[in-house]
Amino acid sequence: MSKKVVQPQNLDAFRIWVIKLGYTVKDLPHGGFNFRFKKYQYGLVTKSLHGNELAMKLGEEFEEHLRA
């Protein structure tokens, strides 16, 4: 079983945090969202809370902030 980007209860806060970091966020039609910074950085969080490498990295950083 693969690791989730963030805990389900933190998804909305994570989305807001990504926006505050300067990423453009777009909701996906079947749940989840993607985010982009210029043309070079692209993240994806699926409805099942899985994601690409950038989403996982930012998710770990976000969860660390919550624990602090």
N, CA, C and O atoms as a MOPAC input file, in Angstrom:
PM7 MOZYME 1SCF
protein

 N      0.84800 1    -1.18600 1     0.00000 1
 C      0.00000 1     0.00000 1     0.00000 1
 C      0.89100 1     1.24600 1     0.00000 1
 O      1.83000 1     1.34500 1     0.79000 1
 N      0.59600 1     2.17300 1    -0.87200 1
 C      1.44900 1     3.35300 1    -0.98500 1
 C      1.01100 1     4.42700 1     0.00600 1
 O     -0.12500 1     4.45400 1     0.48000 1
 N      1.95100 1     5.29800 1     0.29000 1
 C      1.72600 1     6.37100 1     1.26200 1
 C      0.84600 1     7.47000 1     0.65500 1
 O      0.91700 1     7.74200 1    -0.54400 1
 N      0.03600 1     8.08100 1     1.47700 1
 C     -0.82600 1     9.17200 1     1.04200 1
 C     -0.08800 1    10.50700 1     1.18100 1
 O      0.81400 1    10.64500 1     2.00800 1
 N     -0.47900 1    11.47200 1     0.37300 1
 C      0.15400 1    12.79100 1     0.38600 1
 C     -0.02500 1    13.44200 1     1.75400 1
 O      0.95100 1    13.89000 1     2.35600 1
 N     -1.25100 1    13.49900 1     2.24600 1
 C     -1.57600 1    14.04200 1     3.57100 1
 C     -2.68800 1    13.19200 1     4.17300 1
 O     -3.31200 1    12.38800 1     3.47900 1
 N     -2.92700 1    13.37100 1     5.44500 1
 C     -4.04100 1    12.69600 1     6.10400 1
 C     -5.34900 1    13.28300 1     5.56500 1
 O     -5.40800 1    14.47100 1     5.24500 1
 N     -6.39400 1    12.46000 1     5.46400 1
 C     -7.66000 1    12.94900 1     4.88700 1
 C     -8.19800 1    14.21400 1     5.56800 1
 O     -8.71300 1    15.10200 1     4.88800 1
 N     -8.08900 1    14.30500 1     6.87000 1
 C     -8.62000 1    15.47200 1     7.57400 1
 C     -7.81200 1    16.74300 1     7.29500 1
 O     -8.26900 1    17.83900 1     7.62100 1
 N     -6.63200 1    16.61900 1     6.70500 1
 C     -5.77400 1    17.77400 1     6.42900 1
 C     -5.79700 1    18.21400 1     4.96600 1
 O     -5.08600 1    19.14800 1     4.59400 1
 N     -6.59700 1    17.56200 1     4.13800 1
 C     -6.56700 1    17.83700 1     2.70200 1
 C     -6.93100 1    19.28600 1     2.37200 1
 O     -6.22500 1    19.93000 1     1.59700 1
 N     -8.01300 1    19.80600 1     2.94100 1
 C     -8.41100 1    21.18200 1     2.63300 1
 C     -7.36000 1    22.18800 1     3.08600 1
 O     -7.07200 1    23.15100 1     2.37600 1
 N     -6.79000 1    21.96600 1     4.26100 1
 C     -5.73000 1    22.85800 1     4.75700 1
 C     -4.49400 1    22.76900 1     3.86400 1
 O     -3.84500 1    23.78400 1     3.61300 1
 N     -4.15900 1    21.57800 1     3.38200 1
 C     -3.01700 1    21.40400 1     2.48200 1
 C     -3.24300 1    22.16900 1     1.18500 1
 O     -2.33000 1    22.81900 1     0.67600 1
 N     -4.45100 1    22.09400 1     0.65300 1
 C     -4.78100 1    22.80500 1    -0.58700 1
 C     -4.59900 1    24.31200 1    -0.38900 1
 O     -4.01600 1    24.97900 1    -1.24400 1
 N     -5.08600 1    24.84700 1     0.71700 1
 C     -4.92900 1    26.27600 1     1.01000 1
 C     -3.45600 1    26.63200 1     1.17000 1
 O     -3.01900 1    27.67400 1     0.68100 1
 N     -2.68800 1    25.78900 1     1.84200 1
 C     -1.26200 1    26.01600 1     2.05500 1
 C     -0.51500 1    26.06600 1     0.72500 1
 O      0.36100 1    26.91000 1     0.53300 1
 N     -0.86400 1    25.15800 1    -0.19800 1
 C     -0.23500 1    25.13700 1    -1.52300 1
 C     -0.52100 1    26.44700 1    -2.26100 1
 O      0.36200 1    26.99800 1    -2.91800 1
 N     -1.75200 1    26.94000 1    -2.15100 1
 C     -2.09700 1    28.22400 1    -2.78000 1
 C     -1.26600 1    29.34900 1    -2.17000 1
 O     -0.75900 1    30.20600 1    -2.89400 1
 N     -1.12200 1    29.35200 1    -0.84600 1
 C     -0.33500 1    30.39100 1    -0.16600 1
 C      1.14300 1    30.34200 1    -0.56500 1
 O      1.83500 1    31.35800 1    -0.51000 1
 N      1.62700 1    29.16000 1    -0.96600 1
 C      3.00900 1    29.03900 1    -1.43700 1
 C      3.19500 1    29.61200 1    -2.83800 1
 O      4.32500 1    29.72900 1    -3.31300 1
 N      2.09400 1    29.97100 1    -3.50500 1
 C      2.18700 1    30.58900 1    -4.82100 1
 C      1.82900 1    29.67800 1    -5.98000 1
 O      1.98200 1    30.06800 1    -7.13700 1
 N      1.35800 1    28.48200 1    -5.69800 1
 C      0.96200 1    27.56900 1    -6.76400 1
 C     -0.44600 1    27.89300 1    -7.23800 1
 O     -1.28100 1    28.33900 1    -6.45100 1
 N     -0.71200 1    27.67400 1    -8.51100 1
 C     -2.04500 1    27.78200 1    -9.07600 1
 C     -2.70300 1    26.42100 1    -8.93700 1
 O     -2.15600 1    25.42000 1    -9.39900 1
 N     -3.87000 1    26.37000 1    -8.30600 1
 C     -4.54900 1    25.10400 1    -8.01300 1
 C     -5.78100 1    24.97500 1    -8.89600 1
 O     -6.53400 1    25.93100 1    -9.08400 1
 N     -5.97400 1    23.77000 1    -9.43500 1
 C     -7.13900 1    23.48300 1   -10.26600 1
 C     -7.76400 1    22.18200 1    -9.76400 1
 O     -7.09200 1    21.15600 1    -9.66200 1
 N     -9.05500 1    22.24100 1    -9.45500 1
 C     -9.77100 1    21.04000 1    -9.03400 1
 C     -9.95800 1    20.10100 1   -10.21200 1
 O    -10.17300 1    20.53800 1   -11.34300 1
 N     -9.87500 1    18.80500 1    -9.93500 1
 C    -10.09800 1    17.79800 1   -10.96200 1
 C    -11.57000 1    17.38500 1   -10.94300 1
 O    -12.19600 1    17.40800 1    -9.88400 1
 N    -12.13400 1    17.00800 1   -12.09300 1
 C    -13.56400 1    16.70200 1   -12.15800 1
 C    -14.00700 1    15.53000 1   -11.27600 1
 O    -15.15200 1    15.51000 1   -10.82500 1
 N    -13.14700 1    14.57500 1   -11.02400 1
 C    -13.53500 1    13.39400 1   -10.24300 1
 C    -12.90600 1    13.39400 1    -8.86000 1
 O    -12.72600 1    12.33300 1    -8.26400 1
 N    -12.57100 1    14.56500 1    -8.34500 1
 C    -11.96300 1    14.68400 1    -7.02200 1
 C    -10.46700 1    14.89800 1    -7.12900 1
 O     -9.85500 1    14.60200 1    -8.15600 1
 N     -9.89200 1    15.40900 1    -6.07000 1
 C     -8.46500 1    15.72300 1    -6.07500 1
 C     -8.20700 1    17.06400 1    -6.74400 1
 O     -9.13800 1    17.78700 1    -7.10000 1
 N     -6.94200 1    17.38000 1    -6.90700 1
 C     -6.56900 1    18.63100 1    -7.55800 1
 C     -5.14500 1    18.54100 1    -8.07600 1
 O     -4.36000 1    17.69400 1    -7.64800 1
 N     -4.83000 1    19.42900 1    -9.00400 1
 C     -3.44100 1    19.56300 1    -9.42500 1
 C     -3.00200 1    20.98100 1    -9.14300 1
 O     -3.82400 1    21.88000 1    -8.96900 1
 N     -1.70100 1    21.16900 1    -9.09900 1
 C     -1.17500 1    22.50400 1    -8.85100 1
 C      0.08200 1    22.70300 1    -9.65700 1
 O      0.80800 1    21.75900 1    -9.96900 1
 N      0.32300 1    23.96800 1    -9.99100 1
 C      1.42200 1    24.28500 1   -10.89900 1
 C      2.06400 1    25.59200 1   -10.47900 1
 O      1.38200 1    26.51600 1   -10.03700 1
 N      3.37900 1    25.66400 1   -10.61900 1
 C      4.12500 1    26.90000 1   -10.41100 1
 C      4.88000 1    27.16600 1   -11.69000 1
 O      5.81700 1    26.44700 1   -12.03800 1
 N      4.46300 1    28.20500 1   -12.38700 1
 C      4.98400 1    28.51900 1   -13.71900 1
 C      4.82300 1    27.28400 1   -14.59200 1
 O      3.80300 1    26.60300 1   -14.48800 1
 N      5.77800 1    26.97200 1   -15.43700 1
 C      5.67300 1    25.79900 1   -16.30100 1
 C      6.46100 1    24.62000 1   -15.75800 1
 O      6.33800 1    23.50500 1   -16.26400 1
 N      7.25600 1    24.85200 1   -14.74800 1
 C      8.27700 1    23.88100 1   -14.40000 1
 C      7.91900 1    22.93100 1   -13.26400 1
 O      8.46500 1    21.83000 1   -13.19200 1
 N      7.02700 1    23.32900 1   -12.38800 1
 C      6.67900 1    22.48300 1   -11.25600 1
 C      5.20600 1    22.12300 1   -11.33300 1
 O      4.34300 1    22.99800 1   -11.41200 1
 N      4.93000 1    20.84000 1   -11.31000 1
 C      3.56600 1    20.35900 1   -11.44600 1
 C      3.30200 1    19.30300 1   -10.38400 1
 O      4.05900 1    18.34000 1   -10.26000 1
 N      2.23800 1    19.47700 1    -9.62000 1
 C      1.87700 1    18.51500 1    -8.58900 1
 C      0.48200 1    17.97600 1    -8.81300 1
 O     -0.35400 1    18.62800 1    -9.43900 1
 N      0.23800 1    16.79100 1    -8.30400 1
 C     -1.05000 1    16.14100 1    -8.45100 1
 C     -1.41600 1    15.42700 1    -7.17100 1
 O     -0.61400 1    14.67400 1    -6.61900 1
 N     -2.63300 1    15.66200 1    -6.69400 1
 C     -3.19900 1    14.93500 1    -5.55600 1
 C     -4.49900 1    14.31900 1    -6.04400 1
 O     -5.40900 1    15.03800 1    -6.45700 1
 N     -4.59700 1    12.99200 1    -6.00000 1
 C     -5.78500 1    12.30600 1    -6.48700 1
 C     -6.85900 1    12.23800 1    -5.40800 1
 O     -6.61900 1    12.57000 1    -4.24700 1
 N     -8.03000 1    11.80800 1    -5.80800 1
 C     -9.15000 1    11.64000 1    -4.87600 1
 C     -8.77800 1    10.67700 1    -3.74400 1
 O     -9.23400 1    10.84400 1    -2.61300 1
 N     -7.95700 1     9.67900 1    -4.04300 1
 C     -7.53100 1     8.70200 1    -3.03700 1
 C     -6.33400 1     9.18800 1    -2.22400 1
 O     -5.74500 1     8.42000 1    -1.46300 1
 N     -5.97100 1    10.47300 1    -2.38600 1
 C     -4.88400 1    11.13700 1    -1.65200 1
 C     -3.49300 1    10.65000 1    -2.02900 1
 O     -2.55200 1    10.82400 1    -1.25400 1
 N     -3.34600 1    10.05500 1    -3.18300 1
 C     -2.03000 1     9.70200 1    -3.68800 1
 C     -1.55500 1    10.83700 1    -4.59100 1
 O     -2.36600 1    11.65400 1    -5.02900 1
 N     -0.27200 1    10.89900 1    -4.87300 1
 C      0.21600 1    11.99700 1    -5.69000 1
 C      1.58300 1    11.74200 1    -6.27700 1
 O      2.20800 1    10.71000 1    -6.03300 1
 N      2.03200 1    12.70300 1    -7.05400 1
 C      3.34700 1    12.59300 1    -7.66800 1
 C      4.43400 1    13.02200 1    -6.67600 1
 O      4.14200 1    13.32400 1    -5.51900 1
 N      5.66500 1    13.04500 1    -7.13000 1
 C      6.80900 1    13.31900 1    -6.26300 1
 C      6.72900 1    14.68500 1    -5.58700 1
 O      7.00900 1    14.79700 1    -4.39400 1
 N      6.35300 1    15.71800 1    -6.32900 1
 C      6.25800 1    17.05900 1    -5.74900 1
 C      5.17000 1    17.10700 1    -4.67800 1
 O      5.37300 1    17.69300 1    -3.61500 1
 N      4.03200 1    16.50200 1    -4.94900 1
 C      2.94200 1    16.48600 1    -3.97000 1
 C      3.37600 1    15.75300 1    -2.70300 1
 O      3.06500 1    16.19200 1    -1.59600 1
 N      4.08400 1    14.65100 1    -2.85600 1
 C      4.54300 1    13.88900 1    -1.69200 1
 C      5.52800 1    14.72100 1    -0.86600 1
 O      5.45700 1    14.73300 1     0.36300 1
 N      6.44100 1    15.41100 1    -1.53900 1
 C      7.43100 1    16.23200 1    -0.83800 1
 C      6.75800 1    17.36100 1    -0.06000 1
 O      7.05900 1    17.57900 1     1.11300 1
 N      5.84300 1    18.08000 1    -0.72100 1
 C      5.15200 1    19.16900 1    -0.04600 1
 C      4.22900 1    18.64300 1     1.05200 1
 O      4.07000 1    19.28600 1     2.09000 1
 N      3.62400 1    17.48600 1     0.82800 1
 C      2.77100 1    16.88000 1     1.83900 1
 C      3.54100 1    16.53500 1     3.10100 1
 O      3.05600 1    16.76600 1     4.20800 1
 N      4.73900 1    15.98500 1     2.94200 1
 C      5.58700 1    15.67700 1     4.10300 1
 C      5.95200 1    16.94800 1     4.86000 1
 O      5.89700 1    16.98600 1     6.08900 1
 N      6.32500 1    17.98800 1     4.11900 1
 C      6.67800 1    19.26200 1     4.74900 1
 C      5.47300 1    19.84300 1     5.49500 1
 O      5.61300 1    20.34800 1     6.60900 1
 N      4.29800 1    19.77100 1     4.88000 1
 C      3.08100 1    20.28300 1     5.50100 1
 C      2.76800 1    19.52900 1     6.80000 1
 O      2.46400 1    20.14700 1     7.82000 1
 N      2.84300 1    18.21600 1     6.76100 1
 C      2.55900 1    17.40800 1     7.94500 1
 C      3.56400 1    17.70000 1     9.05800 1
 O      3.20000 1    17.68500 1    10.23400 1
 N      4.83000 1    17.96600 1     8.70200 1
 C      5.84500 1    18.34000 1     9.70000 1
 C      5.46600 1    19.65300 1    10.38200 1
 O      5.61700 1    19.78700 1    11.59600 1
 N      4.98000 1    20.61300 1     9.61200 1
 C      4.54900 1    21.89200 1    10.18700 1
 C      3.41500 1    21.68100 1    11.17900 1
 O      3.36800 1    22.34000 1    12.21800 1
 N      2.50500 1    20.76900 1    10.86500 1
 C      1.37900 1    20.50700 1    11.75200 1
 C      1.83300 1    19.86600 1    13.05700 1
 O      1.25700 1    20.12800 1    14.11300 1
 N      2.86100 1    19.02900 1    12.98800 1
 C      3.37000 1    18.36900 1    14.19700 1
 C      4.16600 1    19.31100 1    15.08100 1
 O      4.28100 1    19.08700 1    16.28600 1
 N      4.72000 1    20.37100 1    14.48800 1
 C      5.57400 1    21.30700 1    15.25700 1
 C      4.79400 1    22.16900 1    16.21400 1
 O      5.37700 1    22.99400 1    16.91800 1

